[in-house]
Amino acid sequence: MISSNMKLSLDEQKNIQQELLKEIKRVCEIHNITFFLGGGTLLGAIRHKGYIPWDDDIDIMMPRKDYENLLNNFNIECNDNCKLINYINTHDYYYPFAKIVNTKTILIENEYKQIKDMGVYIDVFPIDFLPDNEKKIKKIMKKYRRIYKLIYMYQYNNISDVTENKVKLFLKKILLMIIKKFKLIPKILKYLDNIAIKYKNTKKVACISGRYAEKEVMPSSYIEDYTLVDFEGEKYKAPIGYDEYLTKHYGDYMKLPPKEKQIKEHDNEVYWR
């Protein structure tokens, strides 16, 4: 049982995230690994020079070769307060991308199955090459999303909360029983990785495991260089094509969304271990 007086505030969580980000930067500089701020974190850096005021996490992205380099070296090089976790080194992990966590905290995602090593984290997304043909891109993205639905379904504590149709719920429960019985999650995640790494040195790339599906697709020229941007008083890399990237993701990204959409995204509780 976890004592409520060990619970971390959102500000404390953000402070820990920023320390994680600095540690990632330190390790990446040692091993010549390129990473960029991504998603809402990149938007926050450009629009607010830090977090979007109602945001609660940090996302980074990096080319696949740098991602693999990070997987191989981070846990050797990092300080004792953090750890990179993914489906290869963490048996109950179910995301198709890595997370770097603070090991002195425990993070509970209320909707999702608990991962034993989960703490305050930073999401790390690989950027992969895609074919130059638009029809092939759509086919790959569709295939990836179809398989990813198995992971999405598995991670929920209660699948009935997100499935209203009784027939679909029955079929999903049977499928979940099969996935659990044969311990298929690592195999499914490996299959997703194999889909993502098929192409090399093309003119199109994407964080295929990102949430925005085909909006993630961008010219490879966007990530061939970088510019430095401010994030909470520190300098980090943004892809040189950040304006086009953010416009595709968010439209008029310098304009604030309406008040009703300015809400914290994750339903998490965080405690000291």
N, C-alpha and C positions, 0 to 999 in steps of 0.2 A: 504493500500500500504506500502511495506517495503522499507526503504531507503537503497541504496547500500552501504552507509558508515557504516552500521551496519553489513555488511557481514563479516563472520569469515574466516580467512585463514585456510588452512589444518593444519598448525602447531598449531593454536589456538584450532582447533577441537580435535587434538590428545592430547593436554594438558588437555582438559576437559574430554576426555575419560579416561585418566590416573587417574584423580581425582575420576571419577565414579568407576573405578576399585578398588581404595583404599577404597572407601566407601563400596563397596560390600564386600571386604575382612573384613572390620571392623564389619559389621553387621553379616556376616557369622561366625566370631569368637565368637561373643556374643551368637549366637544360635546354635553353634556346627554344622554348615552346611558345607559340603564338596563341593568345586567346583574346577574344573581344567581349565587351559587354553585349548582352543580347536582350531581345524582347522588351518587357516593361522596364528593366534596369537601364537599358540603353535609352529608352524614351525618357526616363527620369533624369538621366545624366544630361541629355540635351535640353530638356524643358525646365528642369528644376535644379540642375547641378548636383543631384543626389536622388534619394528615393522619391518616387511619386508619393505625395503626402499620405495617401491611404494604402500604399503598397506594403507588403510584409515579407518579401523575399528578394533574392538576387539570382539572376540567370546569367551564365556566361556561355559562349560558344566558341568552337575552335575547329579548324580543319582536321579531318580524320587522322592524318599522320601525327599531328600534335596531340590529339586525343589519346591515341595509342601510346605515345611517349609519356603522357601524363599518367595513364593507367600503370605503366611499368615502373615509374620512378617516384610518384608522389608519396606513397606510404614509406618508402625508404628514406626520403629526404625531409619530410615534414616534421614539425614539432609534435610533442606528445599529446597535445590537446585536440588533434584533428586526424581524420582518416578518410580516405577515398573508399566508398563502397559502391559495388555494382553486382550484377547477377553472377559474376565469376567468383568473387571472393566472399560473398555474403549469401548464405543458403536460402534465406527467406525473402530475398530482395525480388521485386517484381516490376521495376521500371526499365525501359529500353535505353536509358542513358544513366550516367553516373551521378552520384551526389558526393560532395565533400562535407563531412559532418564534424561538429564539435563533440568530442567524445565524453566530455564532462556533463553533457545535457542529454535528456531524453525527450523526444518529440512524439506526441501522440496525435495522429491524424484521425479525428473522431469518426469520419465516414469509412476509413480504410483499415485493412488488416495491419496490425502492428508489426513493424520490422524491428527486430531486437536492437540493432545497432543504430537506429535512427536517432539523430539529435538535431539541433539547429543546423541547417544545411544551406549549401549553394548548389543549384542545379548546373550540371555540366553537359552541354549538348554537342555531339559531333556534327560537323558539317561535311556532307558527302556529295560526290559528283553524281550527276544525273545525265541521262542521254540528252542530246540536243533536240531530238524530235519531241514535239509537244504531246503527241498521242501516246508515245512510250512513257513520258513522264506521268501522264494521267493514269496510265495502266499500273505503273509502279506504285504511285501514291494510293490508288484504290486498293491494290493488293496489300500494301503495308497496313492501311487503316482497317481492312477486313480482319487481318490476323491480330492487330493490336486490340481489337474489340474483345478478344479472349482475355487479354491481360486486364483490360478495363473492367470487364465483368468479374474477374477473379479478385481484384483488389478490394472490392466493396465488402464491408462487414455484413451487410444485409442486402442481397440482390433484389429483394422484393421492394425495397425503397425506391428503386429506379426502374422497375418493370411493372407496369400496370396490367398488361395483357396476361391472363392466366395461362394460356397455352404457351406463350413465349417464356413465361416464368418457369413452367414445368420443364420445358426443353433446356433452358439455361441451367436449371438445377441438376439435371442429368449430366449435362456437359461439364459442369463444375465438379461433379463427383468423379468423372473420368480424369479430369485434369489433376485433381488432388491425389487420386489413387495411384496414378502412374507418374506423379511428380513431373509434370510436363512443362512447368513454367520456364525453367532454364533452357529447355529445348526450343520452346516458342521464341524466347528472347534471342537465342542464337540464330534461329531462322530469320528473325527480323534484321539482325546484324548482317546476315548474308545477303539479304535483299538490298540493304543500304550500301554495301561496299562493292557492288558489282562493277561500277564504272570508274574510270580513272581519267583525269586530265581532259575533261570536257569543258564546254562553255557555260554549263548550268550547274548550280549547287543548291543544296537545301539542308536545313536541320529537319530531316525526315521525321524524327521522333518528336518534333515540336508540335504544339497544339493547333497551329494555324493551317495545317494541311498544305494545299497548293499555294497559299500566300507565302509559305516559307521559301518557295523557289525564287532564285535570283541569279543574275549573271555571275560567273566566277570572278569577273573583274571587280566586283564589289568588295571582295575580301583579299585582293592581291596587294593592297597597301592599307595603311591605317592613319588615323589622326588621333591625337590625344584629347580626351575630354575629362572634365571634372566630375568626380562622384564623391560626395561627402568629404571634400577637402583633399582627395588624392587624385592622381592622374592615371587613367586607364585607357586602353586602346578601344577605339570604335572603328568598325570597317569603313573604308574610304567611301563606300556607297551607302552610308548610313541614312542619308536623306531619302533616297529612293526606297531603301529597306523599310524605314519607318512609315513612309507614305503608303506603301503597299499593305502594311500591317494595320495601320490605324487611321488612314486618311489624312485629314488636316490635324496632324499630331500635336501642333503647338496650341491648339484650342482645347481647353478643358472639357471633359464630358459633363453632362448634366449631373446635378447633385445626387440624384437617386442611383447613379452608377459609380459614384465615388465611394466604394465600399471595399473593405478588406476581403481578400479573395479566399483565404484558406481557413478552415475550421480546425485549428490546432490548439493543443495545450502543450506547454513546454515547462520542464522542471529540471532542477539540478539532479544529477544522479547521486 
